[in-house]
Structures are given as C-alpha cells and as structure tokens.
Amino acid sequence: MTGEREVVREQLWNGPPGRRCLVVMDRPATREPTGTVCVAHGLTGDRSGPQELLAQLSADLCARLGVRVIRFDMTGSGDSEGDFADTRFSGMAEDFVGVARALCRPGEPLVCAGISIGGVPAVMAAHQLTRAGGADGPRPTGVLLLSSDLIQGVRFATEGVTAIRGGEFHLPAVFFRERESIRPRDLLLETGLPFLLCYGAADDKVAGESAWFAEHGGTVEAIAGDHLFESVAARRVLASACAGFLRSAFSLSPSTSDVREDAR
C-alpha cells in the first residue's frame, strides 16, 4: 500500500442553460486515461445508479484499467435541469453525445455504455459518433450494455399520460410512440462495434432476449442475480466482466491487479 489516491472524482455541469446536465467523472490520479467510458442511467434513475451501482463500478474500472469513466444525469433526471415529463430518447442521445464530445478529445477511444433503458441512448450515441468518424469528437470502440435488451418492433399500450414508479413519475404517450420508431438493435449492428451484454440470470425479460446478442456476434455474460445486480457477489462478477471487455475495446494488456481481481 502506497497511500496514493488512484481515482480522482470531479463534478461539473455541461450543456446550455435550461438543459444543463450534471456530470461526474472518475479519472486516474497519476496518469493520462487510456480511453473513456460514458454511461447512461436507466429511466427514472440517475448517475449513481441503484444502490450506488454505477458509482461503484465507475471507480472500480477507473482504478483497474486507468480509464476515464463519465456518468451524468440526463435532462429532467437526477440533479440535471429540465422536466422529466419532457424526456425523449432523442434528447437522451443528444445529452450523451454532448457530454462525450465536451469531455473527450477528438479521436479519443470511447466505449458507450448504458443500463436498462439507458442502453438505447447509448447505442444511438454510438451510432451517431461512429458515423462522424471521430473528426469532431471521440471515436467509439465498443458498446457495453447492462441489463438492456434493446428490444425493437414493439407496441406499447398507452392512453394519455402513463404513471411510472407508482405514480412518482409521469410520461406522455409521445414518449412511447417515439420508442416504437427506434430500432436500437439495427443501429448497434450498423456501428460495427464489438459489444457486451451483462444481465442477471434471474431477469427473465432480458434473459429471454439474450440469445439475439450472441447470435449477432456479441459477448453475453449471465450473472447470478437480478436486473440491477443487487448482491455484492453479482457486482464483483459484473466488474470483472466489464473490465475484460474494456481491456479488449481499448487494446489494454492485463495488469497484475486485473488478474488478481478477476480470479476472485
């Protein structure tokens, strides 16, 4: 033990007035990052994730791999500006791209990540940034999906305003109509990027859709747990699976600490 701090956590604002997103960035304390992971939270969630899942995973990956990990509250969620009722997938993707472009150098390798519904804007952003070719922003090198099945070709039964989370949040029908028009699996394949899906084996919905990802060239990791990886053991396995994928996406060599952690 050297006593030196491995990870520096910074908080900042990004975006225009009225649409500013609160961003938290974990970066290596003593060296330049080898790449960046940008993470989108789920619907009604925030940058920390359920029971600090995203915050813990961010610090873990930063310390292990020397990568920068960016998390942010999308417009209308968490501590960001805006109204949740105005939430749209196009807006979530815009927030993602804006944050990534603001905090990454042009051409910098980037893995776009998202948990649950956050996987959809993550894929939309990866698609947009890939088509841009890194000329005016980061260069996507992979997509990391946590409990996100990217289902498409669905129809939602809605009428008027839909109550979510026991009525704590509300969304108009236009939100669901927009989602029906998005084909995130097609967008994912069009990027040509490697991708990893991690999901809890007890999550029947995602488990039932997981075969599609393996059949289309992705890596799939089923973890003993539920949709939000709520046990300590599940989160340990999740961190190791994500680290392995990121090493490949960023072309990193395993370090001694990486091997020790993965062997747990």
C-alpha positions as CSV (number, residue, x, y, z in Angstrom):
1,M,0.0,0.0,0.0
2,T,1.4,3.4,-1.0
3,G,-1.4,5.5,0.3
4,E,-1.6,7.3,-3.0
5,R,-5.1,8.0,-4.4
6,E,-5.8,6.1,-7.5
7,V,-9.0,7.8,-8.6
8,V,-10.0,11.5,-8.8
9,R,-13.7,12.2,-8.8
10,E,-14.8,15.5,-10.3
11,Q,-18.3,17.1,-10.7
12,L,-19.2,19.6,-13.4
13,W,-22.0,21.0,-15.5
14,N,-22.4,20.5,-19.2
15,G,-24.8,21.9,-21.7
16,P,-26.8,25.1,-22.4
17,P,-28.8,26.9,-19.7
18,G,-32.1,25.1,-19.1
19,R,-30.7,21.8,-20.4
20,R,-27.5,21.5,-18.3
21,C,-26.5,18.0,-17.3
22,L,-24.8,17.3,-14.0
23,V,-21.7,15.2,-14.8
24,V,-19.5,13.1,-12.6
25,M,-16.1,12.0,-13.9
26,D,-13.7,9.5,-12.4
27,R,-10.2,9.7,-13.8
28,P,-6.8,8.2,-12.9
29,A,-5.0,10.3,-10.4
30,T,-1.4,9.9,-11.7
31,R,-1.6,9.3,-15.4
32,E,-3.5,10.2,-18.6
33,P,-6.5,8.0,-19.2
34,T,-6.2,5.2,-21.8
35,G,-9.8,5.9,-23.0
36,T,-13.2,6.9,-21.8
37,V,-16.4,5.1,-20.8
38,C,-19.6,7.2,-20.9
39,V,-22.5,5.7,-19.0
40,A,-26.3,6.4,-19.4
41,H,-28.5,5.6,-16.5
42,G,-32.0,4.0,-16.7
43,L,-35.4,5.6,-16.9
44,T,-36.2,7.5,-13.6
45,G,-32.7,6.8,-12.5
46,D,-29.6,9.0,-12.0
47,R,-25.8,9.0,-12.4
48,S,-25.2,6.9,-9.3
49,G,-27.5,4.1,-10.3
50,P,-29.5,1.8,-8.0
51,Q,-27.7,1.4,-4.6
52,E,-24.7,3.2,-6.0
53,L,-24.1,0.5,-8.7
54,L,-22.8,2.9,-11.4
55,A,-20.8,5.0,-8.9
56,Q,-19.0,1.9,-7.6
57,L,-18.5,0.3,-11.0
58,S,-17.1,3.6,-12.3
59,A,-14.4,3.9,-9.6
60,D,-13.6,0.2,-9.9
61,L,-13.0,0.3,-13.6
62,C,-11.0,3.6,-13.4
63,A,-8.7,2.1,-10.7
64,R,-8.2,-1.2,-12.5
65,L,-7.7,0.0,-16.1
66,G,-6.7,3.6,-15.9
67,V,-9.7,4.7,-18.0
68,R,-11.9,7.8,-17.5
69,V,-15.5,7.0,-16.6
70,I,-18.2,9.6,-17.1
71,R,-21.7,9.4,-15.6
72,F,-24.3,12.1,-15.9
73,D,-27.9,12.8,-15.1
74,M,-29.9,13.2,-18.3
75,T,-32.0,16.2,-18.8
76,G,-35.0,16.1,-16.4
77,S,-33.5,13.4,-14.2
78,G,-31.5,13.4,-11.0
79,D,-29.9,16.9,-10.4
80,S,-29.8,18.0,-14.1
81,E,-32.0,20.8,-15.4
82,G,-35.3,20.2,-17.3
83,D,-38.6,18.5,-16.7
84,F,-38.8,14.7,-16.6
85,A,-42.1,14.8,-18.5
86,D,-40.2,16.2,-21.5
87,T,-37.9,13.1,-21.6
88,R,-37.4,11.8,-25.1
89,F,-34.9,9.2,-26.5
90,S,-33.7,11.8,-29.0
91,G,-33.0,14.1,-26.1
92,M,-31.2,11.4,-24.0
93,A,-29.0,10.6,-27.0
94,E,-28.3,14.3,-27.5
95,D,-27.3,14.6,-23.9
96,F,-25.0,11.6,-24.2
97,V,-23.3,12.9,-27.4
98,G,-22.9,16.4,-25.9
99,V,-21.3,15.1,-22.7
100,A,-18.9,12.8,-24.7
101,R,-17.9,15.5,-27.1
102,A,-17.3,18.0,-24.3
103,L,-15.1,15.8,-22.2
104,C,-13.2,13.7,-24.7
105,R,-10.5,14.7,-27.2
106,P,-11.2,14.3,-30.9
107,G,-10.3,10.7,-31.9
108,E,-10.1,9.5,-28.3
109,P,-11.3,5.9,-27.9
110,L,-14.7,5.7,-26.3
111,V,-17.0,2.9,-25.0
112,C,-20.7,3.9,-24.9
113,A,-22.4,2.2,-22.0
114,G,-26.0,2.1,-20.6
115,I,-28.0,0.3,-18.0
116,S,-31.6,-0.9,-18.7
117,I,-33.3,1.7,-20.9
118,G,-30.1,3.7,-20.9
119,G,-28.7,1.2,-23.4
120,V,-31.0,2.7,-26.1
121,P,-29.5,6.3,-26.0
122,A,-26.0,4.7,-25.6
123,V,-26.5,2.8,-28.8
124,M,-28.0,5.9,-30.6
125,A,-25.0,7.9,-29.5
126,A,-22.5,5.3,-30.6
127,H,-24.2,5.2,-34.0
128,Q,-24.0,8.9,-34.4
129,L,-20.4,9.2,-33.2
130,T,-19.3,6.3,-35.3
131,R,-20.8,7.9,-38.4
132,A,-18.9,11.1,-37.5
133,G,-15.7,9.2,-37.6
134,G,-14.0,10.9,-34.6
135,A,-13.3,14.1,-36.6
136,D,-15.1,16.4,-34.1
137,G,-15.4,14.1,-31.1
138,P,-14.4,10.7,-29.6
139,R,-14.0,7.5,-31.6
140,P,-16.3,4.7,-30.4
141,T,-14.6,1.4,-29.9
142,G,-17.3,-0.6,-28.2
143,V,-20.7,-0.7,-26.6
144,L,-21.4,-2.0,-23.1
145,L,-24.9,-3.0,-22.2
146,L,-26.1,-3.7,-18.6
147,S,-29.5,-5.4,-18.4
148,S,-30.5,-3.8,-21.7
149,D,-32.3,-6.0,-24.3
150,L,-32.7,-3.2,-26.9
151,I,-36.0,-4.7,-27.9
152,Q,-37.5,-3.3,-31.1
153,G,-40.6,-3.7,-33.2
154,V,-42.8,-3.4,-30.1
155,R,-46.1,-1.6,-29.4
156,F,-46.9,-0.1,-26.1
157,A,-50.5,0.2,-24.8
158,T,-50.8,3.7,-23.6
159,E,-53.5,6.3,-23.3
160,G,-52.8,9.9,-22.3
161,V,-50.2,10.1,-19.6
162,T,-48.5,7.0,-18.2
163,A,-47.7,6.8,-14.5
164,I,-44.3,5.2,-13.6
165,R,-42.8,4.0,-10.3
166,G,-46.1,4.0,-8.5
167,G,-47.1,7.4,-9.9
168,E,-44.0,9.2,-8.8
169,F,-43.1,9.9,-12.5
170,H,-45.3,10.5,-15.5
171,L,-44.6,10.3,-19.2
172,P,-46.9,11.3,-22.2
173,A,-47.8,8.8,-24.9
174,V,-45.5,10.5,-27.3
175,F,-42.5,9.1,-25.4
176,F,-43.7,5.5,-26.1
177,R,-44.6,6.3,-29.7
178,E,-41.0,7.6,-30.2
179,R,-39.6,4.4,-28.7
180,E,-41.6,2.3,-31.1
181,S,-40.0,4.0,-34.0
182,I,-36.4,3.4,-32.8
183,R,-34.6,0.1,-33.8
184,P,-31.7,0.0,-31.5
185,R,-30.6,-3.5,-32.4
186,D,-30.3,-2.4,-36.1
187,L,-28.3,0.7,-35.0
188,L,-26.0,-1.4,-32.9
189,L,-25.1,-3.7,-35.8
190,E,-24.7,-0.7,-38.1
191,T,-21.9,0.6,-35.9
192,G,-19.8,-2.5,-36.5
193,L,-18.6,-2.2,-32.9
194,P,-17.9,-5.1,-30.5
195,F,-20.5,-5.2,-27.8
196,L,-21.0,-6.9,-24.4
197,L,-24.4,-7.6,-22.7
198,C,-24.3,-8.4,-19.0
199,Y,-27.5,-9.4,-17.3
200,G,-28.8,-11.1,-14.2
201,A,-29.8,-14.7,-14.8
202,A,-33.0,-14.1,-12.7
203,D,-34.0,-11.2,-15.0
204,D,-36.4,-13.2,-17.2
205,K,-37.1,-10.4,-19.7
206,V,-33.5,-9.7,-20.6
207,A,-32.6,-13.4,-20.3
208,G,-35.2,-14.3,-22.9
209,E,-33.7,-11.8,-25.4
210,S,-30.1,-12.5,-24.7
211,A,-29.7,-15.1,-27.5
212,W,-30.0,-12.4,-30.1
213,F,-26.8,-10.7,-29.0
214,A,-24.8,-14.0,-29.1
215,E,-26.2,-14.8,-32.5
216,H,-25.1,-11.5,-33.8
217,G,-21.5,-11.6,-32.7
218,G,-21.7,-10.0,-29.3
219,T,-20.4,-11.3,-26.0
220,V,-23.0,-12.3,-23.4
221,E,-22.4,-12.7,-19.7
222,A,-25.2,-14.1,-17.5
223,I,-24.6,-13.3,-13.8
224,A,-26.2,-14.9,-10.8
225,G,-28.5,-12.1,-9.8
226,D,-31.4,-9.8,-10.9
227,H,-32.0,-6.9,-13.2
228,L,-29.9,-4.5,-11.1
229,F,-27.1,-6.8,-9.8
230,E,-28.1,-6.1,-6.2
231,S,-25.8,-8.6,-4.4
232,V,-22.1,-7.9,-3.6
233,A,-21.1,-11.1,-5.4
234,A,-23.1,-10.2,-8.6
235,R,-21.4,-6.8,-8.7
236,R,-18.0,-8.3,-8.3
237,V,-18.6,-10.6,-11.3
238,L,-20.1,-7.7,-13.2
239,A,-17.0,-5.5,-12.7
240,S,-14.7,-8.3,-13.8
241,A,-16.8,-8.9,-16.9
242,C,-16.8,-5.2,-17.8
243,A,-13.1,-4.9,-17.2
244,G,-12.3,-7.8,-19.5
245,F,-14.4,-6.3,-22.3
246,L,-12.9,-2.8,-21.8
247,R,-9.4,-4.2,-22.0
248,S,-10.2,-5.6,-25.4
249,A,-12.1,-2.5,-26.6
250,F,-9.2,-0.3,-25.6
251,S,-6.5,-2.8,-26.5
252,L,-5.1,-2.9,-23.0
253,S,-2.8,-5.6,-21.6
254,P,-4.0,-7.1,-18.3
255,S,-2.1,-5.8,-15.3
256,T,-1.2,-7.8,-12.2
257,S,-4.1,-6.2,-10.3
258,D,-6.5,-7.0,-13.1
259,V,-5.6,-10.7,-12.9
260,R,-5.9,-10.8,-9.1
261,E,-9.3,-9.2,-9.2
262,D,-10.6,-11.4,-12.0
263,A,-9.5,-14.5,-10.1
264,R,-11.7,-13.8,-7.1
